[in-house]
Amino acid sequence: MSQSNATATTTTRSHVMSTLALPTRETKSVRLSATNIGRGISAFPVLFLAFDTVVKFTGIAPVVDSMNQLGWPLSATVGIAVLEAICLAAYLIPRTSVLGAILLTGYLGGAIATHVRVGNPLFSHVLFPVYVALLLWGGLYLREARLRALVPLR
């Protein structure tokens, strides 16, 4: 009698666990919506950073002017562009997207430090990299289940 009770309990427990583990249509649609919204949010900073990278490689007059104004030697432009491209590529590859976000956060932190050092305005220049980073992490959070499991917002 005790053995049949144990079997019934085990069966019930495994049944309950498997029932809870199965996603419902509602869960799938919420997950799909969050993923799509996350992709949309991520598109803005990705397009901006991709444009910024390409422009740095071209060496056009606005790039030369901004490098001079920020106190960076013009010879550093290509190196900065390569670094930005590598970080962006890591962010765009799903397997390394969290690493890419961490690398881009460091890259954007350097931009903040540069703007603070030259005394640029707070909301338009100094905090702009923060806005970009918030969009990068917000989009990644919505589209990456591993990140949501690591940092559950309740």
C-alpha positions as CSV (number, residue, x, y, z in Angstrom):
1,M,0.0,0.0,0.0
2,S,2.8,2.4,0.8
3,Q,4.5,1.5,-2.4
4,S,1.4,2.4,-4.5
5,N,1.1,5.7,-2.6
6,A,4.7,6.5,-3.4
7,T,4.1,5.7,-7.1
8,A,1.0,7.8,-7.2
9,T,2.7,10.7,-5.6
10,T,5.7,10.4,-8.0
11,T,3.3,10.2,-11.0
12,T,1.3,13.2,-9.7
13,R,4.5,15.2,-9.1
14,S,5.9,14.5,-12.5
15,H,2.6,15.2,-14.1
16,V,2.3,18.5,-12.3
17,M,5.9,19.5,-13.2
18,S,5.4,18.6,-16.8
19,T,2.1,20.5,-17.0
20,L,3.8,23.6,-15.5
21,A,6.7,23.3,-17.8
22,L,4.6,23.2,-21.0
23,P,4.2,26.7,-22.5
24,T,0.7,27.8,-23.3
25,R,-0.4,29.7,-26.3
26,E,-0.5,32.8,-24.1
27,T,3.1,32.4,-22.9
28,K,4.3,31.8,-26.4
29,S,2.6,35.0,-27.7
30,V,3.9,37.0,-24.8
31,R,7.5,35.7,-25.4
32,L,7.2,36.3,-29.1
33,S,5.9,39.8,-28.5
34,A,8.7,40.6,-26.0
35,T,11.3,39.2,-28.5
36,N,9.9,41.3,-31.3
37,I,9.7,44.4,-29.2
38,G,13.3,43.8,-28.0
39,R,14.5,43.5,-31.6
40,G,12.8,46.7,-32.5
41,I,14.3,48.5,-29.5
42,S,17.7,47.1,-30.3
43,A,17.5,48.3,-33.9
44,F,17.9,51.9,-32.9
45,P,21.2,51.8,-31.2
46,V,22.5,49.1,-33.6
47,L,21.8,51.3,-36.6
48,F,23.3,54.4,-34.9
49,L,26.5,52.5,-33.9
50,A,26.8,50.9,-37.3
51,F,26.5,54.3,-39.0
52,D,29.0,55.8,-36.5
53,T,31.5,53.0,-37.3
54,V,31.2,53.5,-41.1
55,V,31.5,57.2,-40.8
56,K,34.7,56.8,-38.7
57,F,36.2,54.6,-41.4
58,T,35.5,57.3,-44.1
59,G,37.4,60.1,-42.3
60,I,35.1,62.8,-43.6
61,A,35.4,66.4,-42.3
62,P,32.8,66.1,-39.5
63,V,34.8,63.1,-38.1
64,V,38.1,65.0,-38.3
65,D,36.4,68.0,-36.6
66,S,34.9,66.0,-33.8
67,M,38.1,64.1,-33.1
68,N,40.0,67.4,-32.8
69,Q,37.3,68.9,-30.6
70,L,37.3,65.8,-28.3
71,G,41.1,65.9,-28.1
72,W,41.7,62.5,-29.8
73,P,44.5,62.2,-32.4
74,L,43.2,61.6,-35.9
75,S,45.4,58.5,-36.1
76,A,43.1,56.8,-33.4
77,T,40.0,57.0,-35.6
78,V,40.4,53.7,-37.4
79,G,41.4,51.9,-34.2
80,I,38.3,53.2,-32.5
81,A,36.1,52.3,-35.5
82,V,37.6,48.7,-35.5
83,L,36.9,48.4,-31.7
84,E,33.4,49.6,-32.2
85,A,32.8,47.2,-35.1
86,I,34.0,44.2,-33.0
87,C,31.9,45.1,-30.1
88,L,28.8,45.6,-32.3
89,A,29.4,42.3,-34.1
90,A,29.6,40.5,-30.7
91,Y,26.3,42.2,-29.8
92,L,24.6,41.1,-33.0
93,I,25.6,37.4,-32.8
94,P,22.9,35.8,-30.6
95,R,25.4,33.5,-28.8
96,T,27.6,36.4,-27.8
97,S,25.0,39.2,-27.4
98,V,25.4,39.6,-23.7
99,L,29.2,39.8,-24.0
100,G,28.7,42.3,-26.8
101,A,26.4,44.4,-24.6
102,I,29.1,44.4,-21.9
103,L,31.8,45.4,-24.3
104,L,29.6,48.2,-25.8
105,T,28.9,49.4,-22.3
106,G,32.6,49.8,-21.7
107,Y,33.0,51.5,-25.1
108,L,30.2,53.9,-24.3
109,G,31.7,54.6,-20.9
110,G,34.8,55.8,-22.6
111,A,32.6,58.1,-24.7
112,I,31.1,59.5,-21.5
113,A,34.5,60.1,-20.0
114,T,35.7,61.9,-23.1
115,H,32.7,64.2,-23.1
116,V,33.1,64.9,-19.4
117,R,36.8,65.7,-19.9
118,V,36.2,68.3,-22.6
119,G,33.2,69.9,-20.7
120,N,30.4,69.1,-23.2
121,P,26.8,69.7,-22.1
122,L,25.3,67.0,-19.8
123,F,22.0,66.0,-21.4
124,S,22.9,66.3,-25.1
125,H,26.5,64.9,-25.1
126,V,27.6,63.4,-21.8
127,L,24.4,61.3,-21.2
128,F,23.8,60.4,-24.9
129,P,26.0,57.2,-24.5
130,V,23.8,56.3,-21.5
131,Y,20.7,56.6,-23.6
132,V,22.3,54.3,-26.2
133,A,23.3,51.8,-23.6
134,L,19.8,51.7,-22.1
135,L,18.4,50.9,-25.5
136,L,21.0,48.2,-26.0
137,W,20.4,46.5,-22.7
138,G,16.6,47.1,-22.8
139,G,16.3,45.5,-26.2
140,L,18.6,42.6,-25.2
141,Y,16.7,42.0,-22.0
142,L,13.4,41.6,-23.9
143,R,14.8,39.3,-26.6
144,E,17.2,37.2,-24.4
145,A,15.6,34.7,-22.0
146,R,19.0,33.9,-20.4
147,L,19.4,37.5,-19.4
148,R,15.8,37.7,-18.0
149,A,16.6,34.6,-15.9
150,L,19.8,36.1,-14.6
151,V,18.2,39.5,-13.8
152,P,14.5,38.9,-13.0
153,L,12.7,42.2,-12.8
154,R,9.7,42.0,-10.6
